[in-house]
Amino acid sequence: MIAGVVLAAGEGRRYGGLKQLHPVDGRPMLERVLERMAESGPDLRVVVLGARAGTILERIDLYGAEPVVCDRWDDGQAASLHTALAALPADAQWALVVLGDGPNLDRRALERMAAAAADGGERILVADYGAGRSHPVLIPRGRWAEIPASGERPVRGMDADIVDCRGLEPPGDVDYA
């Protein structure tokens, strides 16, 4: 089984506030990502929140994702990822990871990643839109213990196979208002 993971725990320091709530096409950015994941992603989904989790939960539709709060959200993306992985059930053999600040996430990229899992074995799979490694990232359970415990891009230094997503719009990564 593939489980969806949306990382959205940061406080948006560079952005200047809670970017999860930043409106994109009239809706909070994180809500757009959660909707896209629900439409074409796995049935089991978690969203990792941290900074001001209560405020975010009051203001967005989770589209069926289970909220998980990372108490160590200020330790970086690695802490959030480990929190998500620990929350997944034993039958989750893959984690399909996206960022909550990628408002242009394409459903077709999620579908390509999920299809690639069938042949992925124990390889980490990453989307490539023509400019190198990007999201979504698909991580097999057998590799979860190897993920560094700290850092902002914990999987970036790990070997991965590319899933061709050229021709699709990259999800984006909103860091500044």
Backbone bond lengths (Angstrom), bond angles and torsions (degrees), N, CA, C in turn:
res aa  C-N    CA-C-N  psi(-1)  N-CA   C-N-CA  omega(-1)  CA-C   N-CA-C  phi
1 M - - - 1.447 - - 1.533 109.36 -
2 I 1.313 115.05 140.95 1.459 122.68 174.64 1.519 108.07 -99.46
3 A 1.319 116.35 131.04 1.463 122.20 176.17 1.528 108.45 -110.80
4 G 1.308 116.30 137.82 1.455 121.18 177.35 1.517 111.35 -87.01
5 V 1.325 115.65 139.66 1.462 122.47 178.99 1.526 108.16 -130.01
6 V 1.320 116.02 123.46 1.464 121.63 175.47 1.523 106.93 -113.83
7 L 1.335 116.30 119.20 1.464 121.50 -179.86 1.522 109.09 -93.49
8 A 1.340 115.81 118.62 1.466 120.83 -175.79 1.525 111.00 -150.56
9 A 1.327 117.13 42.79 1.468 120.54 -172.34 1.523 114.63 -94.77
10 G 1.299 118.40 -14.34 1.463 120.25 -173.09 1.515 114.25 -70.48
11 E 1.330 114.09 163.85 1.464 119.75 179.88 1.523 112.93 -92.83
12 G 1.320 118.14 -5.61 1.463 120.92 177.77 1.508 113.30 72.21
13 R 1.339 117.35 40.93 1.472 120.84 -179.78 1.514 112.41 -55.14
14 R 1.343 116.89 -51.98 1.470 119.76 -179.37 1.515 110.60 -64.78
15 Y 1.317 115.96 -32.50 1.455 121.29 -178.28 1.524 111.65 -73.91
16 G 1.326 116.04 -32.15 1.458 120.04 -179.82 1.519 113.30 100.87
17 G 1.315 117.58 15.87 1.466 121.17 179.23 1.509 110.82 157.93
18 L 1.300 116.15 -170.99 1.460 121.56 -176.87 1.525 111.06 -71.26
19 K 1.311 115.65 93.59 1.463 118.63 -178.19 1.522 111.95 -69.81
20 Q 1.334 117.88 -18.81 1.466 120.39 176.69 1.522 110.60 -56.99
21 L 1.337 116.49 -29.86 1.461 121.91 -178.18 1.526 113.50 -95.88
22 H 1.345 116.97 -3.16 1.472 120.48 -179.80 1.529 109.57 -59.31
23 P 1.331 117.40 128.40 1.468 119.39 -178.51 1.529 112.70 -72.21
24 V 1.317 114.84 131.33 1.463 123.33 172.44 1.520 105.38 -128.77
25 D 1.312 116.17 118.02 1.463 121.32 -175.37 1.527 111.23 53.69
26 G 1.338 115.95 38.53 1.453 121.37 174.01 1.518 116.36 83.42
27 R 1.337 117.54 3.74 1.466 120.35 179.40 1.520 109.84 -133.03
28 P 1.331 117.20 155.48 1.461 119.16 178.37 1.541 111.36 -59.29
29 M 1.321 115.83 139.08 1.455 122.31 -177.33 1.530 112.13 -53.01
30 L 1.324 117.26 -46.91 1.459 120.73 -178.62 1.531 110.95 -62.61
31 E 1.304 117.06 -36.81 1.461 120.69 178.99 1.522 111.18 -62.32
32 R 1.324 117.07 -39.24 1.484 121.10 176.97 1.521 110.46 -59.74
33 V 1.333 116.42 -45.47 1.472 120.80 -179.43 1.532 109.71 -63.76
34 L 1.314 117.06 -44.88 1.460 120.86 -179.57 1.534 111.46 -62.96
35 E 1.312 116.88 -38.49 1.459 120.30 178.07 1.524 111.01 -64.27
36 R 1.318 116.56 -45.24 1.473 119.95 -179.95 1.522 110.90 -62.80
37 M 1.320 116.79 -40.79 1.461 120.49 178.18 1.527 110.13 -63.76
38 A 1.321 117.37 -39.87 1.468 121.26 -179.65 1.523 111.60 -67.08
39 E 1.322 116.80 -37.42 1.460 120.86 -176.35 1.520 113.49 -69.63
40 S 1.313 116.85 -32.27 1.468 117.22 -174.54 1.516 113.81 -137.42
41 G 1.296 116.13 -1.16 1.451 118.83 -177.75 1.511 112.04 -95.33
42 P 1.297 116.35 -163.57 1.459 122.04 -177.80 1.521 113.31 -68.53
43 D 1.332 115.50 157.02 1.456 120.63 176.78 1.523 111.20 -66.89
44 L 1.332 116.93 -37.57 1.462 121.81 178.67 1.522 108.72 -92.82
45 R 1.348 115.03 121.12 1.465 119.75 -178.80 1.517 109.65 -138.58
46 V 1.329 115.98 140.76 1.458 121.02 172.34 1.518 108.11 -123.49
47 V 1.321 115.40 148.17 1.456 121.70 173.19 1.519 106.42 -121.42
48 V 1.321 116.25 126.50 1.457 121.49 -178.80 1.516 108.73 -94.27
49 L 1.320 115.03 120.64 1.458 122.35 177.11 1.513 108.48 -114.21
50 G 1.306 116.18 164.94 1.460 120.92 179.16 1.512 110.10 -152.40
51 A 1.333 115.80 -88.95 1.459 121.09 -179.45 1.524 109.81 -59.66
52 R 1.322 114.92 125.63 1.468 122.31 176.63 1.528 112.69 51.40
53 A 1.328 115.51 41.91 1.464 121.62 -178.88 1.524 111.68 -55.44
54 G 1.329 117.49 -41.62 1.462 120.49 -178.92 1.510 112.50 -59.80
55 T 1.321 116.97 -43.18 1.466 121.83 179.10 1.521 110.43 -62.53
56 I 1.327 116.31 -43.99 1.466 120.11 -179.45 1.524 109.74 -64.11
57 L 1.324 117.04 -45.25 1.468 120.43 -178.64 1.523 112.23 -62.01
58 E 1.318 117.48 -31.74 1.466 121.34 178.78 1.523 112.24 -70.64
59 R 1.324 117.07 -23.47 1.463 119.98 -167.98 1.518 115.88 -112.84
60 I 1.326 118.59 -4.07 1.464 117.70 -178.62 1.526 111.54 -129.38
61 D 1.318 114.43 157.26 1.457 123.15 172.24 1.526 106.12 -89.40
62 L 1.316 117.70 126.16 1.471 122.19 -178.30 1.522 112.84 -83.29
63 Y 1.311 118.05 -7.96 1.465 122.46 -179.36 1.522 111.91 50.41
64 G 1.318 115.93 42.25 1.455 121.02 175.37 1.518 115.61 84.63
65 A 1.311 117.99 -1.56 1.470 120.09 177.89 1.525 109.38 -75.36
66 E 1.307 115.54 145.67 1.462 121.52 177.93 1.530 108.42 -87.49
67 P 1.329 119.21 122.92 1.466 119.17 178.17 1.527 110.72 -76.49
68 V 1.313 115.16 137.97 1.459 123.27 175.96 1.527 105.80 -129.55
69 V 1.313 117.10 129.70 1.467 120.33 -178.44 1.526 109.68 -100.46
70 C 1.317 114.87 127.19 1.459 122.26 176.55 1.525 108.04 -95.92
71 D 1.327 116.01 108.96 1.463 120.35 179.71 1.524 112.38 -66.72
72 R 1.327 116.18 -22.40 1.470 121.18 -178.48 1.531 110.91 -102.67
73 W 1.321 117.70 30.36 1.460 121.63 -175.45 1.516 112.67 -53.77
74 D 1.338 117.27 -31.61 1.468 119.82 -177.94 1.529 112.51 -77.34
75 D 1.343 117.68 -1.40 1.465 121.70 174.25 1.525 112.21 -85.58
76 G 1.314 117.59 -0.18 1.457 120.72 175.28 1.513 113.93 107.43
77 Q 1.313 114.23 176.30 1.451 122.32 -175.63 1.528 112.50 -60.61
78 A 1.333 117.50 -32.52 1.468 120.38 179.81 1.528 110.75 -60.09
79 A 1.321 117.49 -42.21 1.466 120.65 179.18 1.526 110.48 -62.41
80 S 1.323 116.80 -40.75 1.463 120.83 178.60 1.522 111.34 -65.61
81 L 1.315 116.54 -42.36 1.458 120.30 -179.97 1.528 110.66 -63.89
82 H 1.320 117.34 -44.38 1.464 120.22 178.82 1.535 111.31 -64.17
83 T 1.318 117.51 -35.76 1.463 120.90 175.96 1.525 110.14 -62.44
84 A 1.311 117.00 -43.66 1.470 121.05 179.20 1.522 110.81 -63.34
85 L 1.315 116.85 -48.51 1.463 120.56 -177.07 1.526 111.20 -61.46
86 A 1.329 116.65 -38.49 1.467 120.74 179.32 1.536 111.72 -66.80
87 A 1.318 117.01 -24.19 1.462 121.29 -178.45 1.530 113.24 -85.07
88 L 1.326 117.14 -10.47 1.465 120.19 -176.80 1.524 111.13 -82.00
89 P 1.328 116.82 145.75 1.468 120.26 -179.98 1.527 111.47 -71.10
90 A 1.316 116.15 163.42 1.467 122.37 -176.62 1.524 112.93 -61.01
91 D 1.331 118.27 -26.92 1.464 119.02 -178.51 1.534 113.03 -83.58
92 A 1.315 117.70 -0.67 1.471 121.18 174.24 1.527 107.36 -79.27
93 Q 1.316 116.39 109.59 1.455 120.89 -177.61 1.523 113.28 -96.61
94 W 1.307 116.91 -12.40 1.466 123.02 178.51 1.519 109.00 -138.32
95 A 1.318 116.80 147.09 1.460 123.03 170.82 1.527 107.60 -116.01
96 L 1.317 116.13 118.83 1.459 122.70 177.46 1.521 106.58 -96.69
97 V 1.329 116.12 104.87 1.463 122.57 -169.15 1.525 111.36 -102.43
98 V 1.338 114.88 130.23 1.463 121.66 173.28 1.522 108.22 -132.03
99 L 1.317 115.51 164.98 1.464 121.22 178.79 1.518 109.95 -99.78
100 G 1.318 115.59 140.91 1.457 121.00 179.39 1.513 113.42 -69.50
101 D 1.344 117.26 -11.98 1.461 120.05 178.90 1.531 111.57 -108.27
102 G 1.328 115.24 32.79 1.464 121.99 174.27 1.517 109.53 -114.09
103 P 1.339 118.18 73.89 1.467 121.65 -169.62 1.526 114.74 -66.46
104 N 1.324 118.17 -14.24 1.462 120.12 -178.88 1.528 112.05 -100.11
105 L 1.325 116.76 19.57 1.457 121.21 178.73 1.526 109.83 -49.89
106 D 1.322 115.67 126.59 1.464 121.92 -176.91 1.531 109.23 -97.70
107 R 1.316 115.81 128.36 1.464 120.75 178.93 1.526 111.49 -56.09
108 R 1.322 116.50 -34.89 1.463 119.67 -178.77 1.532 111.62 -66.00
109 A 1.332 117.37 -31.55 1.466 119.88 176.22 1.528 109.81 -65.96
110 L 1.321 117.07 -41.59 1.463 120.69 176.88 1.521 110.37 -61.30
111 E 1.314 116.66 -42.00 1.463 120.95 -179.79 1.524 111.44 -66.18
112 R 1.326 117.45 -40.56 1.473 120.43 177.99 1.522 111.10 -64.23
113 M 1.319 115.56 -40.85 1.462 119.08 179.91 1.524 110.80 -64.62
114 A 1.323 116.56 -44.81 1.466 120.27 -179.54 1.525 110.63 -62.98
115 A 1.326 117.55 -40.10 1.462 120.78 178.73 1.528 111.07 -64.94
116 A 1.319 116.96 -35.71 1.471 121.26 -179.10 1.527 111.96 -68.27
117 A 1.330 117.83 -22.80 1.465 120.98 -179.30 1.524 111.38 -61.15
118 A 1.330 117.20 -29.85 1.459 120.77 -178.14 1.527 111.44 -59.19
119 D 1.321 117.34 -33.08 1.463 121.55 -178.97 1.523 112.74 -109.00
120 G 1.330 117.35 4.80 1.456 121.34 -171.79 1.511 116.05 -75.11
121 G 1.316 118.12 -24.40 1.459 119.60 -177.76 1.511 110.78 59.29
122 E 1.311 116.56 -125.39 1.470 121.75 179.78 1.530 111.49 -105.95
123 R 1.317 117.16 20.00 1.456 121.57 -179.77 1.523 110.55 -88.81
124 I 1.314 116.58 140.22 1.461 121.77 169.47 1.522 106.28 -74.54
125 L 1.308 117.09 137.25 1.457 122.52 -179.80 1.519 109.25 -117.24
126 V 1.337 116.21 134.76 1.458 121.05 -179.52 1.525 109.83 -129.98
127 A 1.312 115.75 144.27 1.456 121.08 176.73 1.524 109.66 -74.56
128 D 1.336 114.63 145.82 1.464 121.43 173.74 1.521 107.69 -134.77
129 Y 1.338 115.24 119.26 1.457 121.64 -179.08 1.527 111.64 -96.68
130 G 1.330 115.73 11.58 1.457 121.40 179.90 1.508 113.49 110.80
131 A 1.335 117.43 -1.86 1.465 121.28 -178.93 1.532 111.51 -126.49
132 G 1.313 117.94 17.44 1.460 121.05 179.56 1.518 112.70 104.34
133 R 1.321 115.29 -173.38 1.466 122.60 -174.37 1.524 112.89 -56.36
134 S 1.333 114.18 137.41 1.458 120.27 -179.83 1.525 108.41 -150.96
135 H 1.313 116.09 -165.95 1.463 122.85 176.45 1.517 109.01 -105.69
136 P 1.287 116.60 153.56 1.455 131.75 3.97 1.530 113.22 -69.37
137 V 1.340 114.16 159.03 1.452 123.25 173.99 1.523 106.78 -122.82
138 L 1.323 115.71 134.59 1.463 121.51 -178.79 1.533 107.78 -115.06
139 I 1.328 115.77 118.89 1.464 120.68 -173.37 1.533 109.45 -118.34
140 P 1.342 117.56 120.64 1.465 119.32 177.88 1.524 111.33 -73.70
141 R 1.320 116.59 146.40 1.467 122.36 -178.41 1.531 111.97 -51.13
142 G 1.305 117.60 -37.66 1.455 121.21 -178.59 1.521 114.35 -62.50
143 R 1.314 117.58 -12.21 1.472 121.92 -179.62 1.521 112.80 -107.47
144 W 1.330 118.29 -7.19 1.469 121.10 -174.80 1.513 112.00 -58.27
145 A 1.311 118.64 -38.58 1.468 121.33 -177.53 1.522 112.43 -68.02
146 E 1.319 117.68 -18.83 1.472 122.12 -179.44 1.528 113.07 -83.94
147 I 1.312 117.49 -11.61 1.469 121.04 -175.88 1.526 108.64 -69.94
148 P 1.331 116.74 126.87 1.470 119.34 179.49 1.528 111.87 -54.60
149 A 1.319 115.14 147.74 1.469 121.68 -176.79 1.521 112.69 -79.39
150 S 1.316 117.80 -14.38 1.456 119.88 -178.59 1.523 109.82 -138.28
151 G 1.313 114.53 163.61 1.456 120.40 176.20 1.515 112.57 117.18
152 E 1.326 114.87 163.70 1.460 121.52 -179.08 1.524 113.10 -89.60
153 R 1.307 118.07 -21.86 1.467 121.50 179.02 1.524 108.29 -133.65
154 P 1.318 116.56 70.31 1.458 120.17 -169.41 1.522 115.71 -64.42
155 V 1.315 118.60 -26.08 1.460 120.68 -177.29 1.525 111.27 -95.52
156 R 1.317 117.76 -13.42 1.467 122.55 -175.34 1.525 112.50 -54.83
157 G 1.316 119.03 -37.84 1.453 121.63 -177.80 1.519 114.69 -84.34
158 M 1.310 117.46 0.14 1.463 121.39 -179.34 1.527 110.21 -93.20
159 D 1.334 116.59 145.24 1.463 120.46 177.32 1.517 109.72 -60.05
160 A 1.328 115.18 141.98 1.461 120.17 -179.27 1.514 109.82 -151.13
161 D 1.310 115.73 154.68 1.456 122.47 172.79 1.524 108.20 -98.70
162 I 1.309 115.02 147.99 1.464 122.28 -177.84 1.529 110.11 -89.23
163 V 1.326 115.51 137.57 1.460 122.20 169.13 1.525 106.09 -108.95
164 D 1.312 116.20 120.79 1.464 121.86 -174.53 1.527 110.59 -68.96
165 C 1.322 115.45 113.90 1.465 122.18 175.96 1.522 110.74 -119.31
166 R 1.356 115.88 18.65 1.467 118.70 176.09 1.518 108.55 -60.11
167 G 1.299 115.25 146.04 1.453 120.55 -176.88 1.525 112.53 92.96
168 L 1.336 116.59 -10.58 1.456 121.41 175.54 1.519 108.67 -107.41
169 E 1.325 116.39 153.98 1.456 120.04 177.05 1.528 109.19 -75.53
170 P 1.335 118.11 131.59 1.474 119.84 175.61 1.516 110.13 -61.94
171 P 1.345 117.10 155.26 1.459 120.37 -176.57 1.518 113.89 -67.20
172 G 1.329 116.54 -23.37 1.464 120.36 -174.91 1.502 109.92 86.49
173 D 1.308 115.82 170.02 1.451 122.71 178.22 1.519 106.03 -154.69
174 V 1.305 116.57 95.02 1.456 121.97 -174.00 1.524 109.18 -81.32
175 D 1.332 116.83 113.26 1.453 120.75 179.49 1.524 112.41 -113.77
176 Y 1.320 117.05 -24.68 1.465 120.46 -176.07 1.513 110.11 -131.43
177 A 1.334 116.44 144.78 1.472 121.13 179.07 1.513 110.56 -73.39
